[in-house]
Amino acid sequence: MQCFVRSRYFRALNYKILLFLLFVFALQTSAQTSSIVESGKFRLHKFQQEIGEETYEITQTGDSLLVKSNFKFTDRGSPVPLTATLKTNINLTPESFEIKGNTARGSTIDTSIQINGKSASIREGKETRNANVPAKFFTIAGYAPTVLQQMLMRYLAKNKIKSALETLPSGAVTVEKRGTDQIKIGDKTVALERFIVSGLIWGRESIWLDGQNNLVALVGVDAEFDHFEAIRDGYEAALATFVEKAAADGMASLAEISQKLSPTQKGALVITNANLVDGKNQEPLKDAVIVIENGRITALGSRSAVKIPKGAKMFDAQGKYVVPGLFDMHAHFEQVEWGPVYLAAGVTTVRDVGNEFEFMTSVRDAIREGRGLGPRMLLAGIIDGDHPTALGVIRGKTPEEARAAVNRYYNAGFNQIKIYSSITPEILKIICDEAHRLGLTVTGHVPRGMTAIQAVEAGMDQINHVQYLMAPFAPKGFKPQFGVPLKIDFNSDEVKNSIKFFKEHNTVFDPTLVVFEMLFHPADVPFASFEPGAAKLPRELYAPINNTGLAAKDAAYGLETLELFSNITRELHKNGLTIVAGTDQVVPGHSLRRELELYVKAGFTPLEALQAATIVPARVMKMDKDLGTLEEGKIADLILVDGNPLENISNLRNTKYVVTGGRMFDCAALWQSVGFKP
């Protein structure tokens, strides 16, 4: 009997133990079950055109969060896919991170990070290294995916971090709260906090968060430094508002820097002991004096001939060469940081040939009204057609749409219309006719399926990029072959007839030789060996700009193509056609100097090269009464240079001071204000 009782007792005990173990197991299993705590979608835009989307999901497993993002857009026909996974603890401190794919058409990324206590194993491509983990840090690699920036902002808030934060695999991020915006979405108004984020790209991004620390909008640039916007699903109606506010806020931030670099002051500024290069004469005027009052030159000449106003601020040039401020006639002012960069390089006027409407009007007006920092802005409003590779949101698909676009730009005070590649021949003529009726000129690309001759016949006044001269200069019957450079006989009828045609139509060209030099130089020849500015870049710009060029198998083709473009430019110049200097970006600021060096290499004298960036564009834009040369009564846009640029055009690389808007800036300080080495 006792054995039976004891047996039943143990069976009951074992049953209880089994139930307890099952309960514990259930608890453990429950603790490891993943649950989705958040998901969302961002609509991705380039130049305000929707090009893709990012979806994300955040799951929680125990005390860990797992963030997964699927980010993809298509840019002018090229897919740009990117995936990322971030694992953090409950306090949002990263435990592991992986990102793989493309961040732009030509930029790839393949990085993983594993945190092991105070050490991190970092793999970038095939290279692996170990790094010490800071007490406070975050894992992030650039502007995308958007959700990682959201998690970064949440990490900063949760850990009450207000100073710069170190990031892995490299760099540091700073965040500045700029204010609260009331954003109208449909019939309701939402209060969003606006921040400036620095360190993920070159320069600033603007982001907006709602009251729950959800990222609502991001306005910045992508990995090829084109305008990029990510808007949370449901907020797309406010896209233009976000773009406009980002531009205005960026300019306001730079205006604060401007006041520190060159405080506004009253009275005249007098530059003495200068060598005056007025932009007209071959020989500089030695021991010259320049008097500047209210932003204009009121007197200049030899020391004995100029009366100096009482109370003037004196500046001893110490023998530096005073030169007219430069024009860059092919700019894409993608970020407010281009403002200090252009001025640091001696560029006091730029023509932007294709940008976001709200961004550029805000930037132009801020600079014009003294609320920003940058060169004078001339705007060419871009119009494109209907094609998978079309750019921007202002289109000319029908006659009515084309005329409306031209009038929109005209009413906003734009200087020109910029044609992009998908415009049809019929629409091109309508755009040109409407622009000319309103007193605007037309510049841009030769549309797909047309030649430069046909584009000018349709009404285009100016042509961007030298490659569009290949077709009219080519021998009859020539059929392009990839990798086979075109051979041009510059004494042929095709060349002579084309030159004659362009002269009769007063066609203006900006060759942008620097773009092709970056693309077609041999990759094994360091970019900085012929463009010294490439060695002075901020960290975020260094790799994408220096890792350019053609592989060895294509190097000969590239060099022959560069020589061809130089020879075409030489032929245009030799025959008296109008050439204005432009860069299409490349190395911010520095590339205008390189463009002029390439003009001298193509046969220009140093004075002629200088004039391609001063008086010639001033005449083309009908601004020569105020700009382009240094003369009494003209606007005081000028630069102070070590070394005579009329002897060696490369001396423009030694620009030390720039004067614009009646204020003098130290170029070294301007470079440093946006992360460049002076």
Backbone hydrogen bonds, N-H to C=O, Kabsch-Sander energy under -0.5 kcal/mol:
donor,donor_aa,acceptor,acceptor_aa,energy
5,V,1,M,-2.4
6,R,2,Q,-3.2
7,S,3,C,-2.7
8,R,4,F,-2.6
9,Y,5,V,-2.8
10,F,6,R,-2.5
11,R,7,S,-2.3
12,A,8,R,-2.2
13,L,9,Y,-2.5
14,N,10,F,-3.2
15,Y,11,R,-2.0
16,K,12,A,-2.1
17,I,13,L,-2.8
18,L,14,N,-2.9
19,L,15,Y,-2.4
20,F,16,K,-2.8
21,L,17,I,-2.9
22,L,18,L,-2.6
23,F,19,L,-2.3
24,V,20,F,-2.7
25,F,21,L,-2.8
26,A,22,L,-2.3
27,L,23,F,-2.4
28,Q,24,V,-2.7
29,T,25,F,-3.0
30,S,26,A,-2.8
31,A,27,L,-2.4
32,Q,28,Q,-1.3
33,T,29,T,-0.6
33,T,30,S,-1.0
35,S,60,Q,-1.9
37,V,35,S,-0.5
37,V,58,I,-2.7
38,E,58,I,-1.5
40,G,56,Y,-1.9
42,F,54,E,-3.0
43,R,231,I,-3.3
44,L,42,F,-0.5
44,L,52,G,-2.4
45,H,229,E,-2.9
46,K,49,Q,-2.3
47,F,227,H,-0.8
49,Q,46,K,-2.1
50,E,48,Q,-0.5
51,I,44,L,-2.8
52,G,44,L,-1.3
53,E,72,K,-1.8
54,E,42,F,-2.8
55,T,70,N,-2.2
56,Y,40,G,-2.3
57,E,68,K,-2.0
58,I,38,E,-3.4
59,T,57,E,-0.5
59,T,66,L,-2.5
60,Q,35,S,-2.8
61,T,64,S,-2.5
64,S,61,T,-2.1
65,L,88,T,-2.5
66,L,59,T,-2.8
67,V,86,L,-3.4
68,K,57,E,-2.6
68,K,66,L,-0.5
69,S,84,A,-2.6
70,N,55,T,-2.7
71,F,82,L,-3.0
72,K,53,E,-1.9
73,F,80,V,-1.6
74,T,51,I,-2.3
75,D,73,F,-0.5
75,D,78,S,-2.8
76,R,74,T,-0.7
77,G,388,P,-0.5
78,S,75,D,-2.0
80,V,73,F,-3.3
82,L,71,F,-2.9
83,T,100,K,-2.5
84,A,69,S,-1.7
85,T,98,E,-2.7
86,L,67,V,-2.6
87,K,96,S,-2.6
88,T,65,L,-2.4
89,N,93,T,-2.1
90,I,63,D,-0.8
92,L,89,N,-2.2
95,E,87,K,-3.8
96,S,87,K,-1.7
97,F,113,I,-2.4
98,E,85,T,-2.4
99,I,111,T,-2.8
100,K,83,T,-2.5
101,G,109,I,-2.4
102,N,81,P,-3.5
103,T,107,S,-2.1
104,A,107,S,-1.2
107,S,104,A,-0.8
109,I,101,G,-2.7
111,T,99,I,-2.6
112,S,123,R,-2.3
113,I,97,F,-3.2
114,Q,121,S,-2.1
115,I,95,E,-2.6
116,N,114,Q,-0.5
116,N,119,S,-3.5
119,S,116,N,-1.6
120,A,131,A,-2.6
121,S,114,Q,-2.6
122,I,120,A,-0.6
122,I,129,R,-3.3
123,R,112,S,-2.9
123,R,121,S,-0.5
124,E,122,I,-0.5
124,E,127,E,-2.8
125,G,110,D,-3.3
127,E,124,E,-1.7
129,R,122,I,-2.6
131,A,120,A,-2.3
133,V,118,K,-2.7
138,F,166,E,-1.2
140,I,138,F,-0.6
140,I,168,L,-1.8
148,L,145,P,-0.7
149,Q,145,P,-0.8
149,Q,146,T,-0.9
150,Q,146,T,-1.6
151,M,147,V,-2.4
152,L,148,L,-2.3
153,M,149,Q,-2.3
154,R,150,Q,-2.1
155,Y,151,M,-2.5
156,L,152,L,-2.4
157,A,153,M,-2.1
158,K,154,R,-2.9
159,N,155,Y,-2.2
160,K,157,A,-0.9
161,I,156,L,-2.5
162,K,160,K,-0.5
165,L,173,V,-3.1
166,E,136,K,-0.6
167,T,171,G,-2.5
168,L,138,F,-2.3
173,V,165,L,-3.0
174,T,198,S,-2.3
176,E,196,I,-2.5
178,R,194,R,-2.9
179,G,194,R,-1.2
181,D,192,L,-3.0
183,I,181,D,-0.8
183,I,190,V,-3.1
184,K,182,Q,-0.5
185,I,183,I,-0.6
185,I,188,K,-3.0
186,G,184,K,-0.5
188,K,185,I,-1.9
190,V,183,I,-3.2
192,L,181,D,-2.7
192,L,190,V,-0.6
193,E,209,L,-2.6
194,R,179,G,-3.5
195,F,207,I,-2.7
196,I,176,E,-2.6
197,V,205,E,-2.5
198,S,174,T,-2.7
199,G,201,I,-0.9
199,G,203,G,-0.8
203,G,201,I,-0.6
205,E,197,V,-2.1
206,S,219,V,-2.6
207,I,195,F,-2.3
208,W,217,A,-2.3
209,L,193,E,-2.1
210,D,214,N,-2.0
213,N,210,D,-1.7
215,L,213,N,-0.5
216,V,208,W,-3.0
217,A,208,W,-1.1
218,L,230,A,-2.2
219,V,206,S,-3.0
220,G,228,F,-2.9
222,D,226,D,-2.2
223,A,103,T,-1.2
225,F,222,D,-2.1
228,F,220,G,-2.2
229,E,45,H,-2.3
230,A,218,L,-2.1
231,I,43,R,-2.5
232,R,216,V,-3.2
233,D,41,K,-2.8
235,Y,232,R,-2.4
238,A,235,Y,-1.9
239,L,236,E,-2.0
242,F,238,A,-2.4
243,V,239,L,-2.3
244,E,240,A,-2.4
245,K,241,T,-2.6
246,A,242,F,-2.3
247,A,243,V,-2.1
248,A,244,E,-2.3
249,D,245,K,-2.5
250,G,246,A,-2.5
251,M,247,A,-2.4
252,A,248,A,-2.2
253,S,249,D,-2.3
254,L,250,G,-2.0
255,A,251,M,-2.4
256,E,252,A,-1.5
257,I,253,S,-1.3
258,S,254,L,-2.9
259,Q,255,A,-2.0
260,K,256,E,-1.2
261,L,257,I,-2.3
262,S,258,S,-2.8
269,L,292,I,-2.6
270,V,313,K,-3.0
271,I,290,I,-2.7
272,T,270,V,-0.6
272,T,315,F,-2.7
274,A,288,A,-1.9
275,N,320,K,-2.6
276,L,274,A,-0.6
276,L,285,L,-3.1
277,V,275,N,-0.6
277,V,322,V,-3.1
278,D,276,L,-0.8
285,L,276,L,-2.3
286,K,284,P,-0.7
288,A,274,A,-3.6
289,V,301,G,-2.9
290,I,271,I,-2.4
291,V,299,A,-3.3
292,I,269,L,-2.8
292,I,290,I,-0.5
293,E,296,R,-2.7
296,R,293,E,-1.8
297,I,634,K,-2.9
298,T,291,V,-2.2
298,T,296,R,-0.7
299,A,291,V,-1.2
301,G,289,V,-1.7
303,R,287,D,-1.4
305,A,302,S,-1.4
306,V,302,S,-0.9
306,V,303,R,-0.7
308,I,306,V,-0.5
312,A,309,P,-1.3
313,K,268,A,-3.1
314,M,312,A,-0.6
315,F,270,V,-2.6
317,A,272,T,-2.9
317,A,315,F,-0.7
319,G,273,N,-2.9
320,K,317,A,-1.7
321,Y,641,V,-3.2
322,V,275,N,-2.6
322,V,320,K,-0.5
323,V,321,Y,-0.6
323,V,639,I,-2.6
325,G,637,D,-2.3
326,L,346,G,-2.6
327,F,613,A,-2.7
328,D,349,T,-2.0
329,M,327,F,-0.6
329,M,581,A,-3.1
331,A,351,R,-2.6
334,E,332,H,-2.0
338,W,335,Q,-1.6
339,G,336,V,-1.9
341,V,337,E,-1.5
342,Y,338,W,-2.9
343,L,339,G,-2.0
344,A,340,P,-2.6
345,A,341,V,-1.6
346,G,343,L,-1.8
347,V,342,Y,-2.8
348,T,326,L,-1.7
348,T,346,G,-0.7
349,T,326,L,-1.7
350,V,376,R,-2.7
351,R,328,D,-2.6
352,D,350,V,-0.7
352,D,378,L,-3.0
353,V,331,A,-2.4
353,V,351,R,-0.6
360,M,356,E,-2.7
361,T,357,F,-2.3
362,S,358,E,-1.7
363,V,359,F,-2.4
364,R,360,M,-3.0
365,D,361,T,-2.3
366,A,362,S,-2.2
367,I,363,V,-2.3
368,R,364,R,-2.6
369,E,365,D,-2.2
370,G,367,I,-1.3
371,R,366,A,-3.3
372,G,366,A,-0.7
376,R,348,T,-2.9
378,L,350,V,-2.8
378,L,376,R,-0.5
380,A,352,D,-2.8
381,G,379,L,-0.6
381,G,416,Q,-2.2
383,I,418,K,-2.3
384,D,394,I,-1.7
386,D,422,S,-0.5
387,H,385,G,-0.8
390,A,387,H,-2.2
395,R,393,V,-0.8
396,G,384,D,-2.5
402,A,398,T,-2.6
403,R,399,P,-2.4
404,A,400,E,-2.2
405,A,401,E,-2.1
406,V,402,A,-2.1
407,N,403,R,-2.4
408,R,404,A,-2.2
409,Y,405,A,-2.1
410,Y,406,V,-2.5
411,N,407,N,-2.7
412,A,408,R,-1.1
413,G,410,Y,-1.7
414,F,409,Y,-2.3
415,N,379,L,-2.2
416,Q,379,L,-1.8
417,I,441,T,-2.0
418,K,381,G,-3.4
419,I,417,I,-0.5
419,I,443,T,-2.7
420,Y,383,I,-2.0
423,I,420,Y,-1.2
428,L,424,T,-2.6
429,K,425,P,-1.7
430,I,426,E,-1.4
431,I,427,I,-2.7
432,C,428,L,-2.6
433,D,429,K,-2.7
434,E,430,I,-2.3
435,A,431,I,-2.7
436,H,432,C,-2.7
437,R,433,D,-2.1
438,L,434,E,-1.4
439,G,436,H,-1.1
440,L,435,A,-3.1
441,T,415,N,-0.9
443,T,417,I,-3.0
445,H,419,I,-2.6
448,R,421,S,-3.1
450,M,447,P,-1.9
452,A,468,Y,-0.6
455,A,451,T,-2.3
456,V,452,A,-2.2
457,E,453,I,-2.4
458,A,454,Q,-1.7
459,G,456,V,-1.1
460,M,455,A,-2.2
461,D,442,V,-1.8
462,Q,442,V,-1.9
463,I,508,V,-2.7
464,N,444,G,-2.7
465,H,510,D,-2.6
466,V,511,P,-1.9
468,Y,465,H,-1.0
469,L,466,V,-2.2
470,M,467,Q,-1.4
473,F,469,L,-1.4
474,A,470,M,-1.3
474,A,471,A,-0.5
478,F,475,P,-1.8
481,Q,484,V,-0.5
484,V,481,Q,-2.2
488,I,486,L,-0.5
490,F,488,I,-0.8
492,S,489,D,-2.1
496,K,492,S,-2.3
497,N,493,D,-3.2
498,S,494,E,-1.8
499,I,495,V,-2.8
500,K,496,K,-2.3
501,F,497,N,-2.2
502,F,498,S,-2.6
503,K,499,I,-2.3
504,E,500,K,-2.3
505,H,501,F,-1.5
506,N,503,K,-1.3
507,T,502,F,-2.2
508,V,461,D,-1.8
509,F,578,T,-2.4
510,D,463,I,-1.8
515,V,512,T,-1.0
516,F,512,T,-0.9
517,E,513,L,-2.0
518,M,514,V,-2.0
519,L,515,V,-1.9
520,F,516,F,-2.9
521,H,517,E,-1.4
523,A,550,L,-3.3
525,V,522,P,-2.1
529,S,526,P,-1.7
530,F,527,F,-1.5
531,E,527,F,-1.8
534,A,531,E,-2.3
535,A,532,P,-1.8
536,K,533,G,-1.7
541,L,538,P,-1.2
542,Y,538,P,-1.7
543,A,539,R,-0.7
545,I,541,L,-1.7
546,N,542,Y,-2.5
547,N,543,A,-2.5
548,T,546,N,-1.5
550,L,521,H,-2.4
554,D,551,A,-1.7
555,A,551,A,-0.7
555,A,552,A,-1.0
558,G,554,D,-2.2
559,L,555,A,-2.5
560,E,556,A,-2.2
561,T,557,Y,-2.1
562,L,558,G,-2.3
563,E,559,L,-2.2
564,L,560,E,-2.2
565,F,561,T,-2.4
566,S,562,L,-2.1
567,N,563,E,-2.4
568,I,564,L,-2.3
569,T,565,F,-2.1
570,R,566,S,-2.4
571,E,567,N,-2.3
572,L,568,I,-2.3
573,H,569,T,-2.3
574,K,570,R,-3.0
575,N,571,E,-1.5
576,G,573,H,-1.9
577,L,572,L,-2.5
578,T,507,T,-0.8
580,V,509,F,-2.5
581,A,612,A,-2.5
583,T,330,H,-0.8
584,D,330,H,-3.6
585,Q,330,H,-0.6
586,V,584,D,-0.8
587,V,585,Q,-0.5
590,H,588,P,-2.2
591,S,587,V,-2.2
592,L,589,G,-0.9
593,R,589,G,-0.5
593,R,590,H,-0.9
594,R,590,H,-1.4
595,E,591,S,-2.5
596,L,592,L,-1.9
597,E,593,R,-2.0
598,L,594,R,-2.4
599,Y,595,E,-1.5
600,V,596,L,-2.0
601,K,597,E,-2.1
602,A,598,L,-1.3
603,G,600,V,-1.5
604,F,599,Y,-2.3
609,A,605,T,-2.5
610,L,606,P,-2.5
611,Q,607,L,-2.6
612,A,608,E,-1.4
613,A,610,L,-1.5
614,T,611,Q,-1.4
615,I,628,G,-0.6
616,V,611,Q,-2.3
618,A,614,T,-1.7
619,R,615,I,-2.3
620,V,616,V,-2.5
621,M,617,P,-2.4
622,K,619,R,-1.6
623,M,618,A,-3.8
624,D,618,A,-0.7
626,D,623,M,-1.6
627,L,623,M,-2.3
630,L,278,D,-1.9
631,E,629,T,-0.8
633,G,297,I,-3.7
634,K,631,E,-1.9
635,I,626,D,-1.8
636,A,295,G,-2.8
637,D,635,I,-2.0
638,L,636,A,-0.7
638,L,659,V,-1.9
639,I,323,V,-2.8
640,L,657,Y,-2.6
641,V,321,Y,-2.7
641,V,639,I,-0.5
642,D,654,N,-1.8
643,G,641,V,-0.7
647,E,644,N,-1.2
648,N,644,N,-1.8
651,N,648,N,-2.3
652,L,649,I,-1.8
653,R,650,S,-2.1
654,N,651,N,-2.1
655,T,652,L,-1.0
656,K,640,L,-3.1
657,Y,640,L,-1.3
658,V,665,F,-2.0
659,V,638,L,-3.2
660,T,663,R,-2.1
663,R,660,T,-1.8
665,F,658,V,-2.9
667,C,656,K,-2.5
667,C,665,F,-0.6
670,L,666,D,-1.7
671,W,667,C,-2.7
672,Q,668,A,-2.3
673,S,669,A,-1.7
674,V,670,L,-0.6
674,V,671,W,-1.3
675,G,672,Q,-1.6
676,F,671,W,-2.1
677,K,536,K,-2.3
